[in-house]
Amino acid sequence: MANQKQVYLLRRGSGEWNRWRSSHPKSQIHLSHAPLRLAILPFANLTRANLTRANLQGADLDQANLEGANLTGAHLTGATLEGANLTGAQTSGCIGCPG
């Protein structure tokens, strides 16, 4: 399940999230099953984040770094991912993930 502190920080926006990530570079990111519908997260650093079955419907993930993220079973219908880095991301069973 999702780390509620991390969900709270991420919901506050990518600026605050990225500052926290910079201060905690070795922290594992646990956002599985996170309710992030309609979240505004352009440029968010979600490198190697566990987003298994997260609800990201309609989220703004433009330019987000999702390199190596686990998006297995995540729901991204309607999410914007323009310029997002999905290199090495696991997308098995992802709903709405780019091909």
C-alpha positions as protocol buffer text, in pm:
chain_id: "A"
residue {
  index: 1
  type: MET
  ca { x: 0 y: 0 z: 0 }
}
residue {
  index: 2
  type: ALA
  ca { x: 98 y: 361 z: -49 }
}
residue {
  index: 3
  type: ASN
  ca { x: 310 y: 554 z: 197 }
}
residue {
  index: 4
  type: GLN
  ca { x: 60 y: 817 z: 310 }
}
residue {
  index: 5
  type: LYS
  ca { x: 329 y: 1079 z: 379 }
}
residue {
  index: 6
  type: GLN
  ca { x: 454 y: 1039 z: 22 }
}
residue {
  index: 7
  type: VAL
  ca { x: 100 y: 1063 z: -119 }
}
residue {
  index: 8
  type: TYR
  ca { x: 45 y: 1382 z: 82 }
}
residue {
  index: 9
  type: LEU
  ca { x: 369 y: 1537 z: -45 }
}
residue {
  index: 10
  type: LEU
  ca { x: 298 y: 1440 z: -405 }
}
residue {
  index: 11
  type: ARG
  ca { x: -55 y: 1584 z: -389 }
}
residue {
  index: 12
  type: ARG
  ca { x: 101 y: 1919 z: -287 }
}
residue {
  index: 13
  type: GLY
  ca { x: 260 y: 1938 z: -631 }
}
residue {
  index: 14
  type: SER
  ca { x: 573 y: 1847 z: -818 }
}
residue {
  index: 15
  type: GLY
  ca { x: 778 y: 2139 z: -684 }
}
residue {
  index: 16
  type: GLU
  ca { x: 745 y: 2033 z: -322 }
}
residue {
  index: 17
  type: TRP
  ca { x: 773 y: 1666 z: -421 }
}
residue {
  index: 18
  type: ASN
  ca { x: 1094 y: 1718 z: -615 }
}
residue {
  index: 19
  type: ARG
  ca { x: 1249 y: 1915 z: -327 }
}
residue {
  index: 20
  type: TRP
  ca { x: 1167 y: 1627 z: -93 }
}
residue {
  index: 21
  type: ARG
  ca { x: 1311 y: 1373 z: -338 }
}
residue {
  index: 22
  type: SER
  ca { x: 1632 y: 1577 z: -360 }
}
residue {
  index: 23
  type: SER
  ca { x: 1661 y: 1573 z: 18 }
}
residue {
  index: 24
  type: HIS
  ca { x: 1583 y: 1198 z: 41 }
}
residue {
  index: 25
  type: PRO
  ca { x: 1755 y: 1045 z: -264 }
}
residue {
  index: 26
  type: LYS
  ca { x: 1770 y: 693 z: -119 }
}
residue {
  index: 27
  type: SER
  ca { x: 1406 y: 673 z: -10 }
}
residue {
  index: 28
  type: GLN
  ca { x: 1198 y: 407 z: -176 }
}
residue {
  index: 29
  type: ILE
  ca { x: 882 y: 550 z: -326 }
}
residue {
  index: 30
  type: HIS
  ca { x: 573 y: 348 z: -233 }
}
residue {
  index: 31
  type: LEU
  ca { x: 267 y: 480 z: -415 }
}
residue {
  index: 32
  type: SER
  ca { x: 89 y: 154 z: -492 }
}
residue {
  index: 33
  type: HIS
  ca { x: -290 y: 196 z: -492 }
}
residue {
  index: 34
  type: ALA
  ca { x: -241 y: 573 z: -439 }
}
residue {
  index: 35
  type: PRO
  ca { x: -544 y: 793 z: -514 }
}
residue {
  index: 36
  type: LEU
  ca { x: -381 y: 1045 z: -749 }
}
residue {
  index: 37
  type: ARG
  ca { x: -673 y: 1110 z: -983 }
}
residue {
  index: 38
  type: LEU
  ca { x: -643 y: 1455 z: -1147 }
}
residue {
  index: 39
  type: ALA
  ca { x: -310 y: 1525 z: -973 }
}
residue {
  index: 40
  type: ILE
  ca { x: -108 y: 1812 z: -1122 }
}
residue {
  index: 41
  type: LEU
  ca { x: 245 y: 1666 z: -1148 }
}
residue {
  index: 42
  type: PRO
  ca { x: 435 y: 1810 z: -1445 }
}
residue {
  index: 43
  type: PHE
  ca { x: 810 y: 1754 z: -1413 }
}
residue {
  index: 44
  type: ALA
  ca { x: 762 y: 1524 z: -1110 }
}
residue {
  index: 45
  type: ASN
  ca { x: 1055 y: 1297 z: -1030 }
}
residue {
  index: 46
  type: LEU
  ca { x: 891 y: 955 z: -1005 }
}
residue {
  index: 47
  type: THR
  ca { x: 1202 y: 760 z: -1094 }
}
residue {
  index: 48
  type: ARG
  ca { x: 1174 y: 397 z: -979 }
}
residue {
  index: 49
  type: ALA
  ca { x: 846 y: 472 z: -797 }
}
residue {
  index: 50
  type: ASN
  ca { x: 614 y: 186 z: -714 }
}
residue {
  index: 51
  type: LEU
  ca { x: 287 y: 302 z: -871 }
}
residue {
  index: 52
  type: THR
  ca { x: 130 y: -44 z: -893 }
}
residue {
  index: 53
  type: ARG
  ca { x: -247 y: -7 z: -932 }
}
residue {
  index: 54
  type: ALA
  ca { x: -227 y: 368 z: -860 }
}
residue {
  index: 55
  type: ASN
  ca { x: -519 y: 576 z: -985 }
}
residue {
  index: 56
  type: LEU
  ca { x: -368 y: 846 z: -1206 }
}
residue {
  index: 57
  type: GLN
  ca { x: -678 y: 908 z: -1418 }
}
residue {
  index: 58
  type: GLY
  ca { x: -665 y: 1254 z: -1572 }
}
residue {
  index: 59
  type: ALA
  ca { x: -336 y: 1339 z: -1401 }
}
residue {
  index: 60
  type: ASP
  ca { x: -96 y: 1589 z: -1557 }
}
residue {
  index: 61
  type: LEU
  ca { x: 231 y: 1399 z: -1590 }
}
residue {
  index: 62
  type: ASP
  ca { x: 379 y: 1610 z: -1869 }
}
residue {
  index: 63
  type: GLN
  ca { x: 760 y: 1597 z: -1860 }
}
residue {
  index: 64
  type: ALA
  ca { x: 747 y: 1367 z: -1552 }
}
residue {
  index: 65
  type: ASN
  ca { x: 1036 y: 1129 z: -1499 }
}
residue {
  index: 66
  type: LEU
  ca { x: 887 y: 779 z: -1467 }
}
residue {
  index: 67
  type: GLU
  ca { x: 1210 y: 601 z: -1559 }
}
residue {
  index: 68
  type: GLY
  ca { x: 1208 y: 252 z: -1410 }
}
residue {
  index: 69
  type: ALA
  ca { x: 872 y: 310 z: -1240 }
}
residue {
  index: 70
  type: ASN
  ca { x: 638 y: 19 z: -1177 }
}
residue {
  index: 71
  type: LEU
  ca { x: 305 y: 108 z: -1338 }
}
residue {
  index: 72
  type: THR
  ca { x: 170 y: -248 z: -1332 }
}
residue {
  index: 73
  type: GLY
  ca { x: -209 y: -228 z: -1324 }
}
residue {
  index: 74
  type: ALA
  ca { x: -205 y: 152 z: -1287 }
}
residue {
  index: 75
  type: HIS
  ca { x: -496 y: 351 z: -1430 }
}
residue {
  index: 76
  type: LEU
  ca { x: -379 y: 637 z: -1654 }
}
residue {
  index: 77
  type: THR
  ca { x: -686 y: 694 z: -1870 }
}
residue {
  index: 78
  type: GLY
  ca { x: -701 y: 1061 z: -1963 }
}
residue {
  index: 79
  type: ALA
  ca { x: -360 y: 1137 z: -1810 }
}
residue {
  index: 80
  type: THR
  ca { x: -129 y: 1364 z: -2007 }
}
residue {
  index: 81
  type: LEU
  ca { x: 223 y: 1230 z: -2053 }
}
residue {
  index: 82
  type: GLU
  ca { x: 368 y: 1468 z: -2313 }
}
residue {
  index: 83
  type: GLY
  ca { x: 745 y: 1446 z: -2291 }
}
residue {
  index: 84
  type: ALA
  ca { x: 733 y: 1204 z: -1996 }
}
residue {
  index: 85
  type: ASN
  ca { x: 1026 y: 963 z: -1960 }
}
residue {
  index: 86
  type: LEU
  ca { x: 895 y: 606 z: -1939 }
}
residue {
  index: 87
  type: THR
  ca { x: 1229 y: 438 z: -2012 }
}
residue {
  index: 88
  type: GLY
  ca { x: 1234 y: 99 z: -1841 }
}
residue {
  index: 89
  type: ALA
  ca { x: 892 y: 148 z: -1684 }
}
residue {
  index: 90
  type: GLN
  ca { x: 689 y: -167 z: -1617 }
}
residue {
  index: 91
  type: THR
  ca { x: 347 y: -122 z: -1776 }
}
residue {
  index: 92
  type: SER
  ca { x: 197 y: -470 z: -1771 }
}
residue {
  index: 93
  type: GLY
  ca { x: -180 y: -442 z: -1728 }
}
residue {
  index: 94
  type: CYS
  ca { x: -162 y: -63 z: -1721 }
}
residue {
  index: 95
  type: ILE
  ca { x: -486 y: 97 z: -1834 }
}
residue {
  index: 96
  type: GLY
  ca { x: -427 y: 396 z: -2060 }
}
residue {
  index: 97
  type: CYS
  ca { x: -48 y: 366 z: -2069 }
}
residue {
  index: 98
  type: PRO
  ca { x: 116 y: 473 z: -2394 }
}
residue {
  index: 99
  type: GLY
  ca { x: 192 y: 184 z: -2630 }
}
